[in-house]
């Protein structure tokens, strides 16, 4: 466990952001950020696997060669 050398006087602000004065919780924000992240991940997948299949082949080849090197 982490030992703090000095107690922090702001420990009451470690709760959710709705309990912090001056900050409002935005409903649906986490769902939007999750959707945005999944969209970026899907875009990267399409870019490297569908549009540029040689990148995928090169990665598989490199992984196979490194695995074969560890086996011998």
Biotite code that builds the C-alpha atoms (Angstrom):
import biotite.structure as struc

atoms = struc.array([
    struc.Atom([0.000, 0.000, 0.000], chain_id="A", res_id=1, res_name="UNK", atom_name="CA", element="C"),
    struc.Atom([1.099, 3.536, -0.628], chain_id="A", res_id=2, res_name="UNK", atom_name="CA", element="C"),
    struc.Atom([2.108, 5.580, 2.389], chain_id="A", res_id=3, res_name="UNK", atom_name="CA", element="C"),
    struc.Atom([1.563, 9.314, 2.160], chain_id="A", res_id=4, res_name="UNK", atom_name="CA", element="C"),
    struc.Atom([4.176, 11.433, 3.839], chain_id="A", res_id=5, res_name="UNK", atom_name="CA", element="C"),
    struc.Atom([1.732, 14.304, 4.351], chain_id="A", res_id=6, res_name="UNK", atom_name="CA", element="C"),
    struc.Atom([-2.031, 14.074, 4.566], chain_id="A", res_id=7, res_name="UNK", atom_name="CA", element="C"),
    struc.Atom([-3.772, 15.851, 1.732], chain_id="A", res_id=8, res_name="UNK", atom_name="CA", element="C"),
    struc.Atom([-6.432, 18.345, 2.792], chain_id="A", res_id=9, res_name="UNK", atom_name="CA", element="C"),
    struc.Atom([-8.436, 17.823, -0.407], chain_id="A", res_id=10, res_name="UNK", atom_name="CA", element="C"),
    struc.Atom([-9.379, 14.191, 0.184], chain_id="A", res_id=11, res_name="UNK", atom_name="CA", element="C"),
    struc.Atom([-13.047, 15.107, 0.275], chain_id="A", res_id=12, res_name="UNK", atom_name="CA", element="C"),
    struc.Atom([-12.855, 15.817, -3.495], chain_id="A", res_id=13, res_name="UNK", atom_name="CA", element="C"),
    struc.Atom([-11.999, 12.229, -4.456], chain_id="A", res_id=14, res_name="UNK", atom_name="CA", element="C"),
    struc.Atom([-15.632, 11.299, -5.038], chain_id="A", res_id=15, res_name="UNK", atom_name="CA", element="C"),
    struc.Atom([-17.571, 11.555, -8.284], chain_id="A", res_id=16, res_name="UNK", atom_name="CA", element="C"),
    struc.Atom([-17.447, 14.822, -10.184], chain_id="A", res_id=17, res_name="UNK", atom_name="CA", element="C"),
    struc.Atom([-21.092, 15.497, -9.307], chain_id="A", res_id=18, res_name="UNK", atom_name="CA", element="C"),
    struc.Atom([-20.029, 16.131, -5.715], chain_id="A", res_id=19, res_name="UNK", atom_name="CA", element="C"),
    struc.Atom([-17.438, 18.744, -6.669], chain_id="A", res_id=20, res_name="UNK", atom_name="CA", element="C"),
    struc.Atom([-18.828, 22.271, -6.460], chain_id="A", res_id=21, res_name="UNK", atom_name="CA", element="C"),
    struc.Atom([-18.947, 24.037, -9.803], chain_id="A", res_id=22, res_name="UNK", atom_name="CA", element="C"),
    struc.Atom([-18.943, 20.859, -11.912], chain_id="A", res_id=23, res_name="UNK", atom_name="CA", element="C"),
    struc.Atom([-22.073, 19.416, -13.442], chain_id="A", res_id=24, res_name="UNK", atom_name="CA", element="C"),
    struc.Atom([-22.350, 15.842, -14.575], chain_id="A", res_id=25, res_name="UNK", atom_name="CA", element="C"),
    struc.Atom([-23.130, 15.598, -18.268], chain_id="A", res_id=26, res_name="UNK", atom_name="CA", element="C"),
    struc.Atom([-25.566, 12.743, -18.863], chain_id="A", res_id=27, res_name="UNK", atom_name="CA", element="C"),
    struc.Atom([-24.599, 10.463, -21.721], chain_id="A", res_id=28, res_name="UNK", atom_name="CA", element="C"),
    struc.Atom([-21.047, 11.758, -22.021], chain_id="A", res_id=29, res_name="UNK", atom_name="CA", element="C"),
    struc.Atom([-19.404, 8.442, -21.168], chain_id="A", res_id=30, res_name="UNK", atom_name="CA", element="C"),
    struc.Atom([-21.536, 6.631, -23.731], chain_id="A", res_id=31, res_name="UNK", atom_name="CA", element="C"),
    struc.Atom([-20.494, 9.140, -26.385], chain_id="A", res_id=32, res_name="UNK", atom_name="CA", element="C"),
    struc.Atom([-16.814, 8.774, -25.515], chain_id="A", res_id=33, res_name="UNK", atom_name="CA", element="C"),
    struc.Atom([-17.140, 4.993, -25.612], chain_id="A", res_id=34, res_name="UNK", atom_name="CA", element="C"),
    struc.Atom([-18.805, 5.209, -29.037], chain_id="A", res_id=35, res_name="UNK", atom_name="CA", element="C"),
    struc.Atom([-16.064, 7.549, -30.263], chain_id="A", res_id=36, res_name="UNK", atom_name="CA", element="C"),
    struc.Atom([-13.342, 5.178, -29.068], chain_id="A", res_id=37, res_name="UNK", atom_name="CA", element="C"),
    struc.Atom([-14.997, 2.167, -30.688], chain_id="A", res_id=38, res_name="UNK", atom_name="CA", element="C"),
    struc.Atom([-15.362, 4.116, -33.942], chain_id="A", res_id=39, res_name="UNK", atom_name="CA", element="C"),
    struc.Atom([-11.659, 5.009, -33.919], chain_id="A", res_id=40, res_name="UNK", atom_name="CA", element="C"),
    struc.Atom([-10.713, 1.391, -33.181], chain_id="A", res_id=41, res_name="UNK", atom_name="CA", element="C"),
    struc.Atom([-12.933, 0.126, -36.009], chain_id="A", res_id=42, res_name="UNK", atom_name="CA", element="C"),
    struc.Atom([-11.417, 2.705, -38.363], chain_id="A", res_id=43, res_name="UNK", atom_name="CA", element="C"),
    struc.Atom([-7.904, 1.577, -37.480], chain_id="A", res_id=44, res_name="UNK", atom_name="CA", element="C"),
    struc.Atom([-8.927, -2.047, -38.010], chain_id="A", res_id=45, res_name="UNK", atom_name="CA", element="C"),
    struc.Atom([-10.334, -1.258, -41.447], chain_id="A", res_id=46, res_name="UNK", atom_name="CA", element="C"),
    struc.Atom([-7.281, 0.791, -42.370], chain_id="A", res_id=47, res_name="UNK", atom_name="CA", element="C"),
    struc.Atom([-4.701, -1.841, -41.458], chain_id="A", res_id=48, res_name="UNK", atom_name="CA", element="C"),
    struc.Atom([-6.556, -5.058, -42.233], chain_id="A", res_id=49, res_name="UNK", atom_name="CA", element="C"),
    struc.Atom([-8.878, -4.330, -45.135], chain_id="A", res_id=50, res_name="UNK", atom_name="CA", element="C"),
    struc.Atom([-7.217, -1.445, -46.986], chain_id="A", res_id=51, res_name="UNK", atom_name="CA", element="C"),
    struc.Atom([-3.584, -2.469, -46.354], chain_id="A", res_id=52, res_name="UNK", atom_name="CA", element="C"),
    struc.Atom([-3.467, -6.289, -46.100], chain_id="A", res_id=53, res_name="UNK", atom_name="CA", element="C"),
    struc.Atom([0.321, -6.310, -46.597], chain_id="A", res_id=54, res_name="UNK", atom_name="CA", element="C"),
    struc.Atom([0.694, -4.735, -43.146], chain_id="A", res_id=55, res_name="UNK", atom_name="CA", element="C"),
    struc.Atom([-1.237, -7.620, -41.609], chain_id="A", res_id=56, res_name="UNK", atom_name="CA", element="C"),
    struc.Atom([0.839, -10.165, -43.532], chain_id="A", res_id=57, res_name="UNK", atom_name="CA", element="C"),
    struc.Atom([4.067, -8.502, -42.405], chain_id="A", res_id=58, res_name="UNK", atom_name="CA", element="C"),
    struc.Atom([2.942, -8.524, -38.756], chain_id="A", res_id=59, res_name="UNK", atom_name="CA", element="C"),
    struc.Atom([1.970, -12.193, -38.939], chain_id="A", res_id=60, res_name="UNK", atom_name="CA", element="C"),
    struc.Atom([5.264, -13.049, -40.612], chain_id="A", res_id=61, res_name="UNK", atom_name="CA", element="C"),
    struc.Atom([7.269, -11.172, -37.962], chain_id="A", res_id=62, res_name="UNK", atom_name="CA", element="C"),
    struc.Atom([5.344, -12.871, -35.158], chain_id="A", res_id=63, res_name="UNK", atom_name="CA", element="C"),
    struc.Atom([5.870, -16.290, -36.741], chain_id="A", res_id=64, res_name="UNK", atom_name="CA", element="C"),
    struc.Atom([9.587, -15.686, -37.190], chain_id="A", res_id=65, res_name="UNK", atom_name="CA", element="C"),
    struc.Atom([10.053, -14.487, -33.615], chain_id="A", res_id=66, res_name="UNK", atom_name="CA", element="C"),
    struc.Atom([8.087, -17.473, -32.319], chain_id="A", res_id=67, res_name="UNK", atom_name="CA", element="C"),
    struc.Atom([10.177, -19.846, -34.422], chain_id="A", res_id=68, res_name="UNK", atom_name="CA", element="C"),
    struc.Atom([13.327, -18.210, -33.091], chain_id="A", res_id=69, res_name="UNK", atom_name="CA", element="C"),
    struc.Atom([12.221, -18.821, -29.520], chain_id="A", res_id=70, res_name="UNK", atom_name="CA", element="C"),
    struc.Atom([11.447, -22.481, -30.235], chain_id="A", res_id=71, res_name="UNK", atom_name="CA", element="C"),
    struc.Atom([15.002, -23.258, -31.403], chain_id="A", res_id=72, res_name="UNK", atom_name="CA", element="C"),
])
